[in-house]
Amino acid sequence: MKRANSRPVRAGSVTIGGGHPIVIQSMCATRTQDIDATVAQARMLHEAGAGLVRIAVDSTKDVEALAEVRARVPEANLVVDLQENYRLVTQVAPHVNKVRYNPGHLYHHEKQKPVRDKVALIAETAVRHDLALRVGVNCGSVDPEMDAKFAGADEPGLEGVRAMVESALEHCGILDSLGFTRYVVSLKDSDPKKVVAGNRLFAAQRPDVPLHLGVTEAGMLPDGAIKTRIAFEQLLTEGIGDTIRVSLTLPFAEKWREVEVGRQLIDDIEAGRFRSVPKNFGEGLNIISCPSCSRVENEAFVDLAFNVKEMAAYAKDYNVTIAVMGCRVNGPGETDDADLGLWCAPNFVNLKRGEEELGAFQYDTVLDRLKAELDAIIETKRKPAAV
């Protein structure tokens, strides 16, 4: 397999880029404060072959749990995802090997402070604790100023890609100016086409920076693996990509399958075994669902995602997108582009039609309302266009 000529970035016992073997990652789906469950899952993912195991930390109590997980699973390379509080980096740093931050989320926290100062705190902490960083940009959470600046810059079907890439380039420039080069970048979306376009565009401008590949919210098997394969086959064969994450919606006990699918994809590509994808793949019903992770506020989210898939099967021939999100971090924004979106709170499900909020429903009643909305959308698609 052709490999990128990116610089090496060490994260614990693995090295990303520099021609080293592609590193497979996964993420714990358990609640971080459930220490026994999180330890078991981190160990399970490590033993399955995950070179990096990510854990979500959103509070001081999560940090305390993380410290115990670190002590009990010293063999795993742990990564923490900074979401809504970048200042937690100083607390989590002693317990991990790598930290990921999202420029879009960083923009919204302490808006009065220059972004460079926030990045400087993260970078200085990383140096002090021997950590690698990931600049993780998602199409659905680019900061609004960058989004507005590059509105209309993409061809139809690739909206948001240029803003995502420019956000990543901006943060690379900030880190470089701070003298920090031990970082990787990810550019993700739930649409494989946008993942391919974004990573190609970035790699053409910064071939030195290692890339973390992933199709976010790829959904359930087998579709989630197919969407991921579409992107990975194109990018990895071009020498783009140094570490990968397969993001699947799975029961918590089966998160190891993300590693298994990732390893199979790499093995197939290295052996020249490519899967032909029909030209019309991606047409018809498209269900997007985020990978179960420790930010999920109700484990019923996973069952709901599978129930949505089963209920909506009758609409398979219609170009309708349904998004099922499991937490407040990704839920509100990343359902906006779907025809119908569900984002799950601890005791209820928020239902949306595009950006319009339709209300909050109980987990055991939301499917009926979802079906009614789906029927209404199908009916509009059946009607002939007005002359």
C-alpha positions as a printed Julia matrix, in Angstrom:
387×3 Matrix{Float64}:
   0.0    0.0     0.0
   1.28   3.46   -0.87
   2.05   5.44    2.3
   2.1    9.13    2.97
   5.39  10.91    3.59
   4.06  12.51    6.76
   6.14  13.2     9.84
   6.05  10.72   12.72
   3.97  11.6    15.78
   4.42   9.41   18.85
   1.43   8.76   21.12
   2.42   6.49   23.96
   3.78   3.24   22.54
   2.54   3.82   18.97
   3.78   6.16   16.25
   1.37   7.74   13.78
   2.76   8.67   10.36
   6.33   8.55    9.16
   5.67   5.33    7.26
   4.75   3.39   10.4
   1.91   0.82   10.28
  -1.56   2.33   10.25
  -2.85   2.66   13.81
  -6.42   1.51   14.5
  -8.39   3.42   17.13
 -11.66   2.94   18.97
 -13.59   4.58   21.8
 -15.09   3.35   25.07
 -18.87   3.37   25.03
 -19.26   3.08   28.78
 -19.88   5.94   31.18
 -16.44   7.05   32.3
 -17.48   7.17   35.95
 -18.5    3.52   35.75
 -14.9    2.57   36.38
 -15.24  -1.23   36.28
 -17.12  -1.14   32.96
 -14.74   1.41   31.43
 -11.68  -0.57   32.52
 -13.16  -3.74   31.02
 -13.94  -2.03   27.75
 -10.59  -0.23   27.46
  -8.85  -3.55   28.05
 -11.13  -5.3    25.54
 -10.42  -2.71   22.83
  -6.68  -2.8    23.49
  -6.63  -6.6    23.29
  -8.68  -6.45   20.07
  -5.86  -4.42   18.5
  -6.73  -0.79   19.15
  -3.47   1.14   19.29
  -5.34   4.06   20.84
  -8.41   3.93   23.08
 -10.43   7.13   23.47
 -12.4    8.1    26.56
 -14.73  11.09   26.92
 -14.19  13.4    29.89
 -16.66  16.19   30.6
 -16.25  16.87   34.32
 -13.9   16.71   37.29
 -15.55  13.47   38.39
 -14.78  12.01   34.96
 -11.14  13.04   35.47
 -11.03  11.19   38.78
 -12.45   8.09   37.09
  -9.98   8.45   34.23
  -7.08   8.37   36.69
  -8.32   5.05   38.04
  -8.8    3.64   34.54
  -5.24   4.67   33.68
  -3.91   2.93   36.78
  -5.78  -0.28   36.03
  -5.12  -0.44   32.26
  -1.53   0.82   31.95
  -0.98  -1.19   28.78
  -3.48   0.83   26.7
  -2.64   4.15   25.03
  -5.43   6.43   26.21
  -6.81   9.46   24.4
  -9.18  12.05   25.85
 -11.61  14.05   23.76
 -11.93  17.65   24.99
 -15.44  18.77   24.14
 -17.04  21.69   25.92
 -14.27  22.63   28.38
 -10.78  22.89   26.94
  -9.38  23.83   30.36
  -9.84  20.23   31.5
  -6.68  19.48   29.52
  -4.53  20.38   32.55
  -6.37  17.82   34.67
  -6.5   14.95   32.17
  -2.95  15.33   30.84
  -1.21  13.24   33.53
  -3.4   10.24   32.7
  -3.35  10.03   28.87
  -1.05   9.79   25.86
  -2.98  11.99   23.46
  -5.63  14.71   23.51
  -8.12  15.63   20.8
  -9.76  19.03   20.56
 -12.37  20.32   18.13
 -11.73  23.86   16.77
 -15.47  24.44   16.46
 -16.08  23.69   20.13
 -13.02  25.72   21.12
 -14.48  28.73   19.32
 -17.63  28.7    21.45
 -15.91  28.45   24.86
 -14.67  31.7    26.41
 -15.43  33.67   23.26
 -13.75  36.79   24.59
 -10.38  35.02   24.63
  -8.28  34.73   21.42
  -8.31  31.24   19.94
  -4.52  31.25   19.86
  -4.41  31.62   23.65
  -6.7   28.62   24.1
  -4.6   26.51   21.73
  -1.46  27.66   23.54
  -2.76  26.29   26.84
  -3.46  22.92   25.22
  -0.07  22.82   23.46
   1.9   23.9    26.54
   0.17  21.23   28.6
   0.93  18.62   25.94
   4.64  19.5    26.01
   4.74  19.38   29.79
   3.15  15.92   29.92
   4.69  14.35   26.78
   1.41  14.19   24.85
   0.41  14.15   21.2
  -2.55  16.22   19.99
  -5.26  15.73   17.4
  -6.96  18.67   15.74
 -10.33  17.08   15.04
 -12.6   19.02   12.67
 -16.11  17.85   11.77
 -18.16  19.32    8.93
 -21.13  19.62   11.25
 -19.36  21.65   13.95
 -17.12  24.14   12.13
 -17.13  27.51   13.86
 -19.77  29.86   12.37
 -17.3   32.53   11.24
 -15.33  30.03    9.17
 -18.56  28.51    7.88
 -19.8   31.93    6.74
 -16.47  32.89    5.19
 -16.45  29.89    2.88
 -20.17  29.6     2.23
 -20.66  28.79   -1.45
 -17.04  27.76   -1.97
 -17.87  24.08   -2.56
 -19.44  22.33   -5.48
 -22.97  20.9    -4.93
 -22.91  17.89   -2.65
 -19.68  18.93   -0.92
 -21.0   21.88    1.08
 -18.89  22.62    4.13
 -15.73  20.86    2.98
 -13.71  24.0     2.28
 -14.6   25.52    5.66
 -13.63  22.28    7.4
 -10.25  22.17    5.65
  -9.54  25.86    6.24
 -10.34  25.43    9.93
  -7.82  22.6    10.16
  -5.18  24.6     8.27
  -5.73  27.59   10.56
  -5.11  25.5    13.67
  -2.08  23.83   12.13
  -0.7   27.31   11.56
  -1.36  28.26   15.18
   0.36  25.14   16.52
   3.3   25.62   14.15
   3.7   29.22   15.3
   3.81  27.96   18.88
   6.61  25.58   17.95
   4.4   22.51   18.52
   4.49  19.92   15.73
   3.47  16.73   17.53
  -0.06  16.71   16.18
  -2.31  14.92   13.71
  -5.45  16.18   11.97
  -8.83  14.62   11.24
 -11.48  15.9     8.82
 -14.71  14.0     9.21
 -18.28  13.9     8.0
 -21.03  11.28    7.8
 -20.86  11.51    3.98
 -17.91   9.51    2.55
 -17.7   11.9    -0.43
 -16.99  14.83    1.88
 -14.44  12.81    3.84
 -12.57  11.97    0.64
 -12.73  15.51   -0.73
 -11.66  17.13    2.55
  -8.72  14.85    3.18
  -7.49  15.14   -0.4
  -7.63  18.93   -0.23
  -5.83  19.07    3.11
  -3.17  16.51    2.14
  -2.34  18.49   -1.0
  -1.51  21.53    1.15
  -0.02  19.87    4.24
   1.42  16.48    3.25
   3.69  16.65    6.3
   0.8   16.34    8.77
  -0.38  12.8     9.66
  -4.07  12.24    9.01
  -6.61  10.4    11.14
  -9.34   9.0     8.87
 -12.94   8.33    9.77
 -16.51   8.56    8.54
 -18.29   9.97   11.56
 -21.71   8.6    12.51
 -21.31   5.87    9.87
 -24.2    4.0    11.49
 -24.94   0.33   11.93
 -23.55  -2.75   10.24
 -23.34  -3.48    7.4
 -23.98   0.03    6.0
 -21.53   1.69    8.4
 -18.71  -0.54    7.25
 -19.6    0.07    3.59
 -19.62   3.87    4.0
 -16.25   3.68    5.74
 -14.81   1.38    3.1
 -15.82   3.78    0.32
 -13.72   6.53    1.89
 -10.8    4.42    3.07
 -10.29   2.55   -0.21
  -9.92   5.81   -2.08
  -7.77   7.63    0.44
  -5.45   4.89    1.68
  -4.63   3.77   -1.86
  -3.55   7.36   -2.58
  -1.22   7.33    0.42
  -3.54   9.51    2.49
  -4.12   8.36    6.07
  -1.97   7.22    8.99
  -4.5    6.18   11.63
  -8.17   5.18   11.34
 -11.37   4.96   13.37
 -14.41   3.0    12.23
 -17.38   4.69   13.95
 -20.21   2.19   14.3
 -23.41   2.14   16.32
 -23.04  -1.07   18.31
 -24.21  -2.62   21.56
 -21.7   -1.66   24.23
 -20.38  -5.22   24.54
 -19.57  -5.33   20.83
 -17.42  -2.21   20.45
 -14.49  -4.47   19.58
 -16.12  -4.89   16.17
 -14.91  -1.39   15.24
 -11.35  -2.68   15.54
 -12.17  -5.86   13.66
 -13.76  -3.96   10.77
 -10.82  -1.54   10.65
  -8.28  -4.34   10.54
 -10.23  -6.14    7.8
 -10.37  -2.96    5.7
  -6.61  -2.44    5.97
  -5.9   -6.1     5.19
  -8.14  -6.0     2.12
  -6.6   -2.79    0.79
  -3.06  -4.04    1.35
  -3.92  -7.26   -0.49
  -5.62  -5.4    -3.36
  -9.06  -6.75   -2.47
 -11.43  -3.93   -3.33
 -15.21  -4.05   -3.15
 -17.06  -2.65   -6.12
 -19.76  -0.21   -5.03
 -22.81   0.21   -7.29
 -23.12   3.66   -8.85
 -26.42   4.19   -7.07
 -25.08   3.28   -3.63
 -26.05   6.0    -1.21
 -29.36   6.63   -2.94
 -32.56   5.75   -1.15
 -33.03   5.69    2.62
 -29.93   6.83    4.53
 -29.79   6.3     8.29
 -26.99   8.13   10.08
 -26.29   7.17   13.69
 -23.39   8.12   15.91
 -21.15   5.5    17.49
 -22.17   4.61   20.99
 -19.73   6.28   23.37
 -19.39   7.42   26.97
 -21.26  10.68   26.21
 -24.44   8.74   25.42
 -26.86   9.75   28.17
 -29.17   6.75   27.91
 -28.17   3.31   26.71
 -31.64   3.03   25.15
 -30.17   5.17   22.34
 -28.54   2.09   20.79
 -31.79   0.11   20.81
 -33.6    3.14   19.4
 -31.17   3.36   16.47
 -31.78  -0.29   15.58
 -35.55   0.15   15.97
 -35.49   3.18   13.66
 -33.67   1.15   11.04
 -36.22  -1.66   11.3
 -39.25   0.63   11.31
 -38.06   2.69    8.33
 -37.13  -0.26    6.11
 -40.31   0.23    4.07
 -38.92   3.59    2.87
 -35.73   2.1     1.43
 -36.4    3.39   -2.1
 -36.87   7.03   -1.1
 -34.08   9.59   -0.79
 -34.66  10.36    2.88
 -32.01  10.84    5.56
 -32.75  10.03    9.2
 -30.13  10.94   11.81
 -30.08   9.34   15.27
 -27.68  11.04   17.69
 -26.94   9.84   21.2
 -25.86  12.98   23.09
 -26.12  16.73   23.48
 -22.64  17.3    22.0
 -23.39  16.09   18.48
 -27.16  15.89   18.58
 -28.44  19.43   18.1
 -26.15  20.53   15.26
 -25.51  17.32   13.39
 -29.19  16.51   12.86
 -29.81  19.83   11.05
 -28.98  18.49    7.6
 -31.14  15.38    7.93
 -34.74  15.21    6.76
 -35.62  13.83   10.18
 -33.37  13.93   13.22
 -33.48  12.44   16.68
 -31.09  13.43   19.44
 -31.36  11.63   22.7
 -31.41  13.12   26.18
 -31.4   11.01   29.37
 -35.2   10.65   29.59
 -36.58  11.81   26.25
 -35.83  12.13   22.54
 -35.82  15.44   20.68
 -37.37  15.05   17.24
 -36.55  17.44   14.39
 -37.6   17.93   10.78
 -34.57  19.59    9.26
 -33.72  22.44   11.62
 -37.3   22.65   12.92
 -37.84  21.19   16.39
 -40.98  19.08   16.62
 -40.85  18.44   20.36
 -39.59  16.0    22.96
 -40.97  12.45   23.11
 -40.54   9.44   25.36
 -38.29   6.68   24.09
 -41.24   4.3    23.8
 -43.45   6.73   21.84
 -41.09   8.59   19.49
 -41.18   5.9    16.79
 -44.89   6.48   16.14
 -44.36  10.21   15.57
 -41.24   9.54   13.51
 -43.19   7.19   11.24
 -45.91   9.8    10.76
 -43.31  12.38    9.74
 -41.59   9.88    7.44
 -44.93   9.05    5.77
 -45.55  12.75    5.2
 -42.15  13.2     3.54
 -42.7   10.14    1.33
 -46.08  11.5     0.29
 -44.51  14.76   -0.91
 -41.98  12.8    -2.93
 -44.73  10.76   -4.58
 -46.59  13.84   -5.8
 -45.7   15.0    -9.31
 -43.89  18.31   -9.54
 -46.07  21.3   -10.36
 -45.91  22.37  -13.99
